[in-house]
Amino acid sequence: MERRTLIINPEKCTGCRDCEMVCSLYHERTINPSRSRIVVIRDPLNGIELPTICMQCEEPICMMVCPVNAIYEDENGAKIIDYERCMGCRTCVISCPLGGALIDPVSGKTIKCDLCDGEPRCVKFCFTKAIEYVPISVANQRIKRATIDRYLTAMKERKI
């Protein structure tokens, strides 16, 4: 089976925050967006809603900086926190440039996306498809298409 990756398309996000609610319900058994592993960042002045989540980096800084090697990669490519080893130093939270690792306000534990065992619930409940979990080949095709679209737009603006 081909590996999959998360794709975030902020242009499709309506800010409904269903992703946050379903994430907290699945992981914490409560509907509390502050306990979600995905956070929708809002910029109302510019009309932007940006879902942020652990992007399961190819070379994850969180894993590299963990002093007790408490983060490992599972068969889905998710970077998982082993709470038996984690000492709660928050080095992973501080080091993540994308804000993918968070602190649960109730338990105080570091939390991050675990891809819900290969079936991310945020994707399943994102009705606008702002968050998708697709095969890497599909992601690559979309990247190529977006590059072509940007090029064509630039050419039209220059009227060449």
GROMACS elastic network, one bead per residue, 0.5 to 0.9 nm:
[ bonds ]
;  ai    aj funct       b0    kb
    2   135     6  0.61048   500
    2   136     6  0.71917   500
    2   137     6  0.82482   500
    3    76     6  0.70147   500
    3    77     6  0.76176   500
    3   134     6  0.83828   500
    3   135     6  0.57768   500
    3   136     6  0.61094   500
    3   137     6  0.88123   500
    4    76     6  0.76549   500
    4    77     6  0.81771   500
    4   118     6  0.86436   500
    4   133     6  0.62441   500
    4   134     6  0.51124   500
    4   136     6  0.52210   500
    4   137     6  0.84965   500
    4   138     6  0.89008   500
    4   139     6  0.85433   500
    5    55     6  0.80017   500
    5    56     6  0.80614   500
    5    77     6  0.85521   500
    5   132     6  0.80856   500
    5   133     6  0.53864   500
    5   134     6  0.55505   500
    5   135     6  0.62651   500
    5   136     6  0.59933   500
    5   139     6  0.74659   500
    6    55     6  0.67335   500
    6    56     6  0.83794   500
    6   115     6  0.88983   500
    6   120     6  0.89938   500
    6   123     6  0.86496   500
    6   131     6  0.69356   500
    6   132     6  0.55936   500
    6   134     6  0.65006   500
    6   135     6  0.88930   500
    6   139     6  0.85828   500
    7    55     6  0.85698   500
    7   130     6  0.78742   500
    7   131     6  0.57475   500
    7   132     6  0.51334   500
    7   133     6  0.62588   500
    7   134     6  0.73907   500
    7   139     6  0.73517   500
    8    11     6  0.89961   500
    8    12     6  0.88263   500
    8    13     6  0.88371   500
    8    50     6  0.81542   500
    8    51     6  0.69635   500
    8    52     6  0.80881   500
    8    53     6  0.89790   500
    8   129     6  0.85786   500
    8   130     6  0.56904   500
    8   132     6  0.66206   500
    9    12     6  0.57495   500
    9    13     6  0.69530   500
    9    50     6  0.80465   500
    9    51     6  0.83548   500
    9   129     6  0.78091   500
    9   131     6  0.63857   500
    9   132     6  0.83719   500
   10    13     6  0.50777   500
   10    14     6  0.84630   500
   10    48     6  0.71838   500
   10    49     6  0.61283   500
   10    50     6  0.51116   500
   10    51     6  0.68940   500
   10   130     6  0.61458   500
   10   131     6  0.84328   500
   11    14     6  0.82295   500
   11    48     6  0.77076   500
   11    49     6  0.78907   500
   11    50     6  0.83879   500
   11   130     6  0.73301   500
   12    49     6  0.87471   500
   12   128     6  0.60003   500
   12   129     6  0.67852   500
   12   131     6  0.85812   500
   13    16     6  0.77471   500
   13    17     6  0.89697   500
   13    40     6  0.89306   500
   13    48     6  0.81772   500
   13    49     6  0.58690   500
   13    50     6  0.69515   500
   13    51     6  0.76084   500
   13   126     6  0.86447   500
   13   128     6  0.67203   500
   13   129     6  0.78693   500
   13   130     6  0.51260   500
   13   131     6  0.82018   500
   14    17     6  0.81987   500
   14    48     6  0.86780   500
   14    49     6  0.66535   500
   14   128     6  0.77292   500
   14   130     6  0.84518   500
   15    18     6  0.83259   500
   15    40     6  0.69207   500
   15    41     6  0.86091   500
   15    42     6  0.76504   500
   15    48     6  0.84892   500
   15    49     6  0.54928   500
   15    50     6  0.79809   500
   15    51     6  0.84512   500
   16    19     6  0.80041   500
   16    40     6  0.89267   500
   17    20     6  0.52838   500
   17    21     6  0.65844   500
   17    22     6  0.88505   500
   17    33     6  0.79343   500
   17    39     6  0.81540   500
   17    40     6  0.66193   500
   17    51     6  0.86767   500
   17   126     6  0.88813   500
   18    21     6  0.50869   500
   18    22     6  0.60996   500
   18    23     6  0.84055   500
   18    33     6  0.89461   500
   18   122     6  0.75073   500
   18   125     6  0.67602   500
   18   126     6  0.69325   500
   19    22     6  0.53584   500
   19    23     6  0.60138   500
   19    24     6  0.86493   500
   19    33     6  0.86998   500
   19    36     6  0.83735   500
   19    38     6  0.70357   500
   19    39     6  0.82779   500
   19    40     6  0.84604   500
   19    51     6  0.85783   500
   19   121     6  0.74272   500
   19   123     6  0.73964   500
   19   124     6  0.86896   500
   19   125     6  0.64176   500
   19   126     6  0.63510   500
   19   131     6  0.87642   500
   20    23     6  0.51713   500
   20    24     6  0.62470   500
   20    25     6  0.85592   500
   20    31     6  0.83356   500
   20    32     6  0.77323   500
   20    34     6  0.80170   500
   20    35     6  0.81378   500
   20    36     6  0.52341   500
   20    37     6  0.72890   500
   20    38     6  0.57030   500
   20    39     6  0.63189   500
   20    40     6  0.75433   500
   20   122     6  0.72459   500
   21    24     6  0.53597   500
   21    25     6  0.61115   500
   21    26     6  0.85895   500
   21    30     6  0.82314   500
   21    31     6  0.52174   500
   21    32     6  0.61530   500
   21    33     6  0.53581   500
   21    34     6  0.89996   500
   21    35     6  0.87635   500
   21    36     6  0.70076   500
   21   122     6  0.86089   500
   22    26     6  0.59756   500
   22    27     6  0.85178   500
   22    30     6  0.88958   500
   22    31     6  0.71249   500
   22    33     6  0.85964   500
   22    36     6  0.81519   500
   22   121     6  0.65293   500
   22   122     6  0.63936   500
   22   125     6  0.74184   500
   23    26     6  0.52019   500
   23    27     6  0.61003   500
   23    28     6  0.80304   500
   23    31     6  0.82674   500
   23    32     6  0.88963   500
   23    33     6  0.79548   500
   23    35     6  0.81865   500
   23    36     6  0.53203   500
   23    37     6  0.65111   500
   23    38     6  0.71508   500
   23   116     6  0.89014   500
   23   120     6  0.85326   500
   23   121     6  0.64359   500
   23   122     6  0.62079   500
   24    27     6  0.52750   500
   24    28     6  0.52267   500
   24    29     6  0.65764   500
   24    30     6  0.59298   500
   24    31     6  0.55974   500
   24    32     6  0.58275   500
   24    33     6  0.62069   500
   24    34     6  0.79798   500
   24    35     6  0.54931   500
   24    37     6  0.72910   500
   24    38     6  0.88511   500
   25    28     6  0.54798   500
   25    31     6  0.50235   500
   25    32     6  0.74318   500
   25    33     6  0.89311   500
   25    35     6  0.89183   500
   25    36     6  0.82642   500
   26    29     6  0.57195   500
   26    30     6  0.78169   500
   26    31     6  0.87944   500
   26   116     6  0.84022   500
   26   121     6  0.76387   500
   27    30     6  0.81240   500
   27    35     6  0.86204   500
   27    36     6  0.79152   500
   27    37     6  0.86635   500
   27   116     6  0.85170   500
   28    31     6  0.80365   500
   28    32     6  0.85390   500
   28    35     6  0.73365   500
   28    36     6  0.83043   500
   30    33     6  0.89967   500
   30    35     6  0.85255   500
   31    35     6  0.82901   500
   31    36     6  0.87762   500
   32    35     6  0.56110   500
   32    36     6  0.70338   500
   33    36     6  0.51044   500
   33    37     6  0.86054   500
   33    38     6  0.84099   500
   33    39     6  0.77126   500
   34    37     6  0.85415   500
   34    39     6  0.81333   500
   34   104     6  0.74526   500
   34   105     6  0.70759   500
   35    38     6  0.87957   500
   35   102     6  0.89735   500
   35   103     6  0.82874   500
   35   104     6  0.54805   500
   35   105     6  0.66780   500
   35   106     6  0.76317   500
   35   111     6  0.86359   500
   36    39     6  0.67744   500
   36   102     6  0.88924   500
   36   104     6  0.80305   500
   36   111     6  0.84682   500
   36   112     6  0.85981   500
   36   113     6  0.88448   500
   37    52     6  0.87356   500
   37    53     6  0.65797   500
   37    54     6  0.79429   500
   37   100     6  0.77554   500
   37   101     6  0.77890   500
   37   102     6  0.71399   500
   37   104     6  0.87183   500
   37   111     6  0.64435   500
   37   112     6  0.52379   500
   37   113     6  0.53814   500
   37   114     6  0.86265   500
   38    51     6  0.66666   500
   38    52     6  0.57095   500
   38    54     6  0.77731   500
   38   100     6  0.79008   500
   38   112     6  0.80402   500
   38   113     6  0.72358   500
   38   122     6  0.80643   500
   39    50     6  0.80977   500
   39    51     6  0.56177   500
   39    52     6  0.52525   500
   39    53     6  0.66429   500
   40    49     6  0.62479   500
   40    50     6  0.52893   500
   40    52     6  0.60190   500
   40    53     6  0.87865   500
   41    48     6  0.80449   500
   41    49     6  0.57691   500
   41    50     6  0.50420   500
   41    51     6  0.61532   500
   41    52     6  0.70498   500
   42    45     6  0.89294   500
   42    46     6  0.89988   500
   42    47     6  0.78289   500
   42    48     6  0.59377   500
   42    50     6  0.64543   500
   42    51     6  0.87574   500
   43    46     6  0.56905   500
   43    47     6  0.59058   500
   43    48     6  0.50463   500
   43    49     6  0.64312   500
   43    50     6  0.83155   500
   44    48     6  0.62819   500
   44    49     6  0.79453   500
   45    48     6  0.79002   500
   51   130     6  0.81884   500
   51   131     6  0.78538   500
   52    55     6  0.84264   500
   52    98     6  0.75519   500
   52    99     6  0.72151   500
   52   100     6  0.69335   500
   53    56     6  0.88217   500
   53    98     6  0.77632   500
   53    99     6  0.71989   500
   53   101     6  0.80359   500
   53   112     6  0.76229   500
   53   113     6  0.66047   500
   54    57     6  0.78187   500
   54    78     6  0.89624   500
   54    79     6  0.85924   500
   54    96     6  0.88430   500
   54    98     6  0.72879   500
   54    99     6  0.72410   500
   54   101     6  0.66200   500
   54   112     6  0.62349   500
   54   113     6  0.55177   500
   54   114     6  0.83644   500
   55    58     6  0.88678   500
   55    78     6  0.88052   500
   55    98     6  0.80083   500
   55   100     6  0.69858   500
   55   113     6  0.82134   500
   56    59     6  0.85270   500
   56    60     6  0.70093   500
   56    73     6  0.89239   500
   56    77     6  0.68772   500
   56    78     6  0.57493   500
   56    79     6  0.60210   500
   56   100     6  0.86497   500
   56   113     6  0.81713   500
   56   114     6  0.86723   500
   56   115     6  0.89414   500
   57    61     6  0.80135   500
   57    77     6  0.89403   500
   57    78     6  0.88747   500
   57    79     6  0.83180   500
   58    77     6  0.87288   500
   59    62     6  0.89382   500
   59    63     6  0.82379   500
   59    64     6  0.81612   500
   60    63     6  0.55133   500
   60    64     6  0.65454   500
   60    65     6  0.89553   500
   60    79     6  0.80997   500
   60    96     6  0.82991   500
   61    65     6  0.61135   500
   61    66     6  0.85349   500
   61    92     6  0.73806   500
   61    95     6  0.66350   500
   61    96     6  0.64127   500
   61    97     6  0.85339   500
   62    65     6  0.55087   500
   62    66     6  0.62241   500
   62    71     6  0.74911   500
   62    79     6  0.87721   500
   62    91     6  0.74140   500
   62    93     6  0.73859   500
   62    94     6  0.87189   500
   62    95     6  0.63732   500
   62    96     6  0.61469   500
   62   101     6  0.81378   500
   63    66     6  0.54673   500
   63    67     6  0.88457   500
   63    69     6  0.68007   500
   63    70     6  0.76185   500
   63    71     6  0.53499   500
   63    72     6  0.69910   500
   63    73     6  0.89675   500
   63    79     6  0.78507   500
   63    92     6  0.73029   500
   64    67     6  0.82176   500
   64    69     6  0.79920   500
   64    71     6  0.87811   500
   64    92     6  0.86703   500
   65    68     6  0.88644   500
   65    69     6  0.82599   500
   65    91     6  0.66523   500
   65    92     6  0.65533   500
   65    95     6  0.75951   500
   66    69     6  0.53021   500
   66    70     6  0.65381   500
   66    71     6  0.71832   500
   66    86     6  0.85225   500
   66    89     6  0.85475   500
   66    90     6  0.86771   500
   66    91     6  0.64502   500
   66    92     6  0.63240   500
   67    70     6  0.79196   500
   67    87     6  0.89473   500
   67    89     6  0.86941   500
   67    91     6  0.82519   500
   68    71     6  0.85139   500
   68    85     6  0.65895   500
   68    86     6  0.68040   500
   68    87     6  0.76032   500
   69    72     6  0.74482   500
   69    82     6  0.86101   500
   69    85     6  0.74173   500
   69    86     6  0.79140   500
   70    80     6  0.81368   500
   70    81     6  0.56955   500
   70    82     6  0.50242   500
   70    83     6  0.71028   500
   70    84     6  0.78903   500
   70    85     6  0.51211   500
   70    86     6  0.51425   500
   70    87     6  0.83456   500
   71    79     6  0.62106   500
   71    80     6  0.53394   500
   71    82     6  0.59793   500
   71    83     6  0.88979   500
   71    85     6  0.86499   500
   71    86     6  0.80922   500
   72    78     6  0.80853   500
   72    79     6  0.54508   500
   72    80     6  0.53482   500
   72    81     6  0.66903   500
   72    82     6  0.74631   500
   73    76     6  0.78098   500
   73    77     6  0.55887   500
   73    78     6  0.54435   500
   73    80     6  0.60230   500
   73    81     6  0.89822   500
   74    77     6  0.53883   500
   74    78     6  0.54825   500
   74    79     6  0.65786   500
   74    80     6  0.68613   500
   74   114     6  0.88898   500
   74   117     6  0.88609   500
   75    78     6  0.73824   500
   75   117     6  0.89360   500
   75   118     6  0.87443   500
   76    79     6  0.88747   500
   76   115     6  0.77460   500
   76   117     6  0.72146   500
   76   118     6  0.58283   500
   77   114     6  0.89697   500
   77   115     6  0.85869   500
   77   118     6  0.87760   500
   78   113     6  0.75604   500
   78   114     6  0.53723   500
   78   115     6  0.60852   500
   78   116     6  0.89498   500
   78   117     6  0.83113   500
   78   118     6  0.82614   500
   79   112     6  0.82782   500
   79   113     6  0.77947   500
   79   114     6  0.64665   500
   79   115     6  0.87903   500
   80   112     6  0.77214   500
   80   113     6  0.78672   500
   80   114     6  0.58488   500
   81    84     6  0.87755   500
   81    85     6  0.83499   500
   81    86     6  0.71773   500
   81   110     6  0.81747   500
   81   111     6  0.76511   500
   81   112     6  0.78519   500
   81   114     6  0.84716   500
   82    85     6  0.55968   500
   82    86     6  0.61170   500
   83    87     6  0.78851   500
   83    88     6  0.87677   500
   83   109     6  0.85744   500
   83   110     6  0.89757   500
   84    87     6  0.82910   500
   86    89     6  0.78772   500
   86   110     6  0.87656   500
   87    90     6  0.84607   500
   88    91     6  0.82449   500
   88   108     6  0.84675   500
   88   109     6  0.66643   500
   88   110     6  0.68590   500
   89    92     6  0.80356   500
   89    93     6  0.88523   500
   89   110     6  0.89593   500
   90    93     6  0.50852   500
   90    94     6  0.63464   500
   90    95     6  0.86086   500
   90   101     6  0.87958   500
   90   102     6  0.87409   500
   90   103     6  0.81965   500
   90   109     6  0.88519   500
   90   110     6  0.68806   500
   91    94     6  0.51988   500
   91    95     6  0.60257   500
   91    96     6  0.86340   500
   92    95     6  0.51841   500
   92    96     6  0.61114   500
   92   101     6  0.66052   500
   92   102     6  0.88320   500
   92   110     6  0.83941   500
   93    96     6  0.57069   500
   93    97     6  0.88901   500
   93    99     6  0.71602   500
   93   100     6  0.75393   500
   93   102     6  0.59308   500
   93   103     6  0.76678   500
   93   110     6  0.73910   500
   93   111     6  0.89050   500
   94    97     6  0.80515   500
   94    99     6  0.83252   500
   94   101     6  0.82535   500
   95    98     6  0.89285   500
   95    99     6  0.85794   500
   95   101     6  0.88850   500
   96    99     6  0.55287   500
   96   100     6  0.63468   500
   96   101     6  0.66923   500
   97   100     6  0.78702   500
   98   101     6  0.83374   500
   99   102     6  0.70648   500
  100   111     6  0.86412   500
  100   112     6  0.60941   500
  100   113     6  0.74482   500
  101   110     6  0.66725   500
  101   111     6  0.58333   500
  101   113     6  0.78568   500
  102   109     6  0.83836   500
  102   110     6  0.55705   500
  102   111     6  0.52617   500
  102   112     6  0.62009   500
  103   106     6  0.87182   500
  103   107     6  0.82978   500
  103   108     6  0.58462   500
  103   109     6  0.56533   500
  103   111     6  0.58473   500
  103   112     6  0.85703   500
  104   107     6  0.56533   500
  104   108     6  0.50224   500
  104   109     6  0.54768   500
  104   110     6  0.61651   500
  104   111     6  0.62979   500
  105   108     6  0.54619   500
  105   109     6  0.79862   500
  106   109     6  0.81892   500
  107   110     6  0.86881   500
  111   114     6  0.88912   500
  113   116     6  0.75754   500
  113   120     6  0.87258   500
  114   117     6  0.67368   500
  114   118     6  0.81734   500
  114   120     6  0.81594   500
  115   118     6  0.52663   500
  115   119     6  0.62029   500
  115   121     6  0.80165   500
  116   119     6  0.52370   500
  116   121     6  0.66596   500
  117   120     6  0.73609   500
  119   122     6  0.88799   500
  119   123     6  0.80117   500
  119   124     6  0.78497   500
  119   133     6  0.82505   500
  120   123     6  0.55206   500
  120   124     6  0.66581   500
  120   132     6  0.88446   500
  120   133     6  0.74309   500
  121   125     6  0.62608   500
  121   126     6  0.85253   500
  122   125     6  0.53618   500
  122   126     6  0.60104   500
  122   131     6  0.71940   500
  122   132     6  0.85611   500
  123   126     6  0.51766   500
  123   127     6  0.82378   500
  123   129     6  0.72532   500
  123   130     6  0.81821   500
  123   131     6  0.53509   500
  123   132     6  0.53719   500
  123   133     6  0.65946   500
  124   127     6  0.77225   500
  124   129     6  0.88074   500
  124   131     6  0.87577   500
  124   132     6  0.83065   500
  125   128     6  0.89123   500
  125   129     6  0.86932   500
  126   129     6  0.53999   500
  126   130     6  0.65584   500
  126   131     6  0.63556   500
  126   132     6  0.81558   500
  127   130     6  0.78597   500
  127   131     6  0.89581   500
  128   131     6  0.80647   500
  129   132     6  0.60083   500
  134   137     6  0.81261   500
  134   138     6  0.62468   500
  134   139     6  0.64774   500
  135   138     6  0.53512   500
  135   139     6  0.65050   500
  135   140     6  0.88217   500
  136   140     6  0.61295   500
  136   141     6  0.86552   500
  137   140     6  0.50919   500
  137   141     6  0.63205   500
  137   142     6  0.87746   500
  138   141     6  0.51069   500
  138   142     6  0.63123   500
  138   143     6  0.86784   500
  139   142     6  0.51443   500
  139   143     6  0.62138   500
  139   144     6  0.87085   500
  140   143     6  0.50614   500
  140   144     6  0.62560   500
  140   145     6  0.86264   500
  141   144     6  0.51250   500
  141   145     6  0.61447   500
  141   146     6  0.86113   500
  142   146     6  0.60437   500
  142   147     6  0.85005   500
  143   146     6  0.51544   500
  143   147     6  0.61917   500
  143   148     6  0.87096   500
  144   147     6  0.50954   500
  144   148     6  0.62899   500
  144   149     6  0.86547   500
  145   148     6  0.51239   500
  145   149     6  0.61366   500
  145   150     6  0.86376   500
  146   150     6  0.61266   500
  146   151     6  0.85502   500
  147   150     6  0.51705   500
  147   151     6  0.62003   500
  147   152     6  0.86732   500
  148   151     6  0.50588   500
  148   152     6  0.61500   500
  148   153     6  0.85642   500
  149   152     6  0.51422   500
  149   153     6  0.61016   500
  149   154     6  0.85664   500
  150   153     6  0.51042   500
  150   154     6  0.61317   500
  150   155     6  0.86258   500
  151   154     6  0.51123   500
  151   155     6  0.62274   500
  151   156     6  0.87303   500
  152   155     6  0.50442   500
  152   156     6  0.62184   500
  152   157     6  0.86468   500
  153   156     6  0.51448   500
  153   157     6  0.62304   500
  153   158     6  0.86879   500
  154   157     6  0.51598   500
  154   158     6  0.63183   500
  154   159     6  0.85340   500
  155   158     6  0.51257   500
  155   159     6  0.59739   500
  155   160     6  0.56725   500
  156   160     6  0.65132   500
  157   160     6  0.79943   500
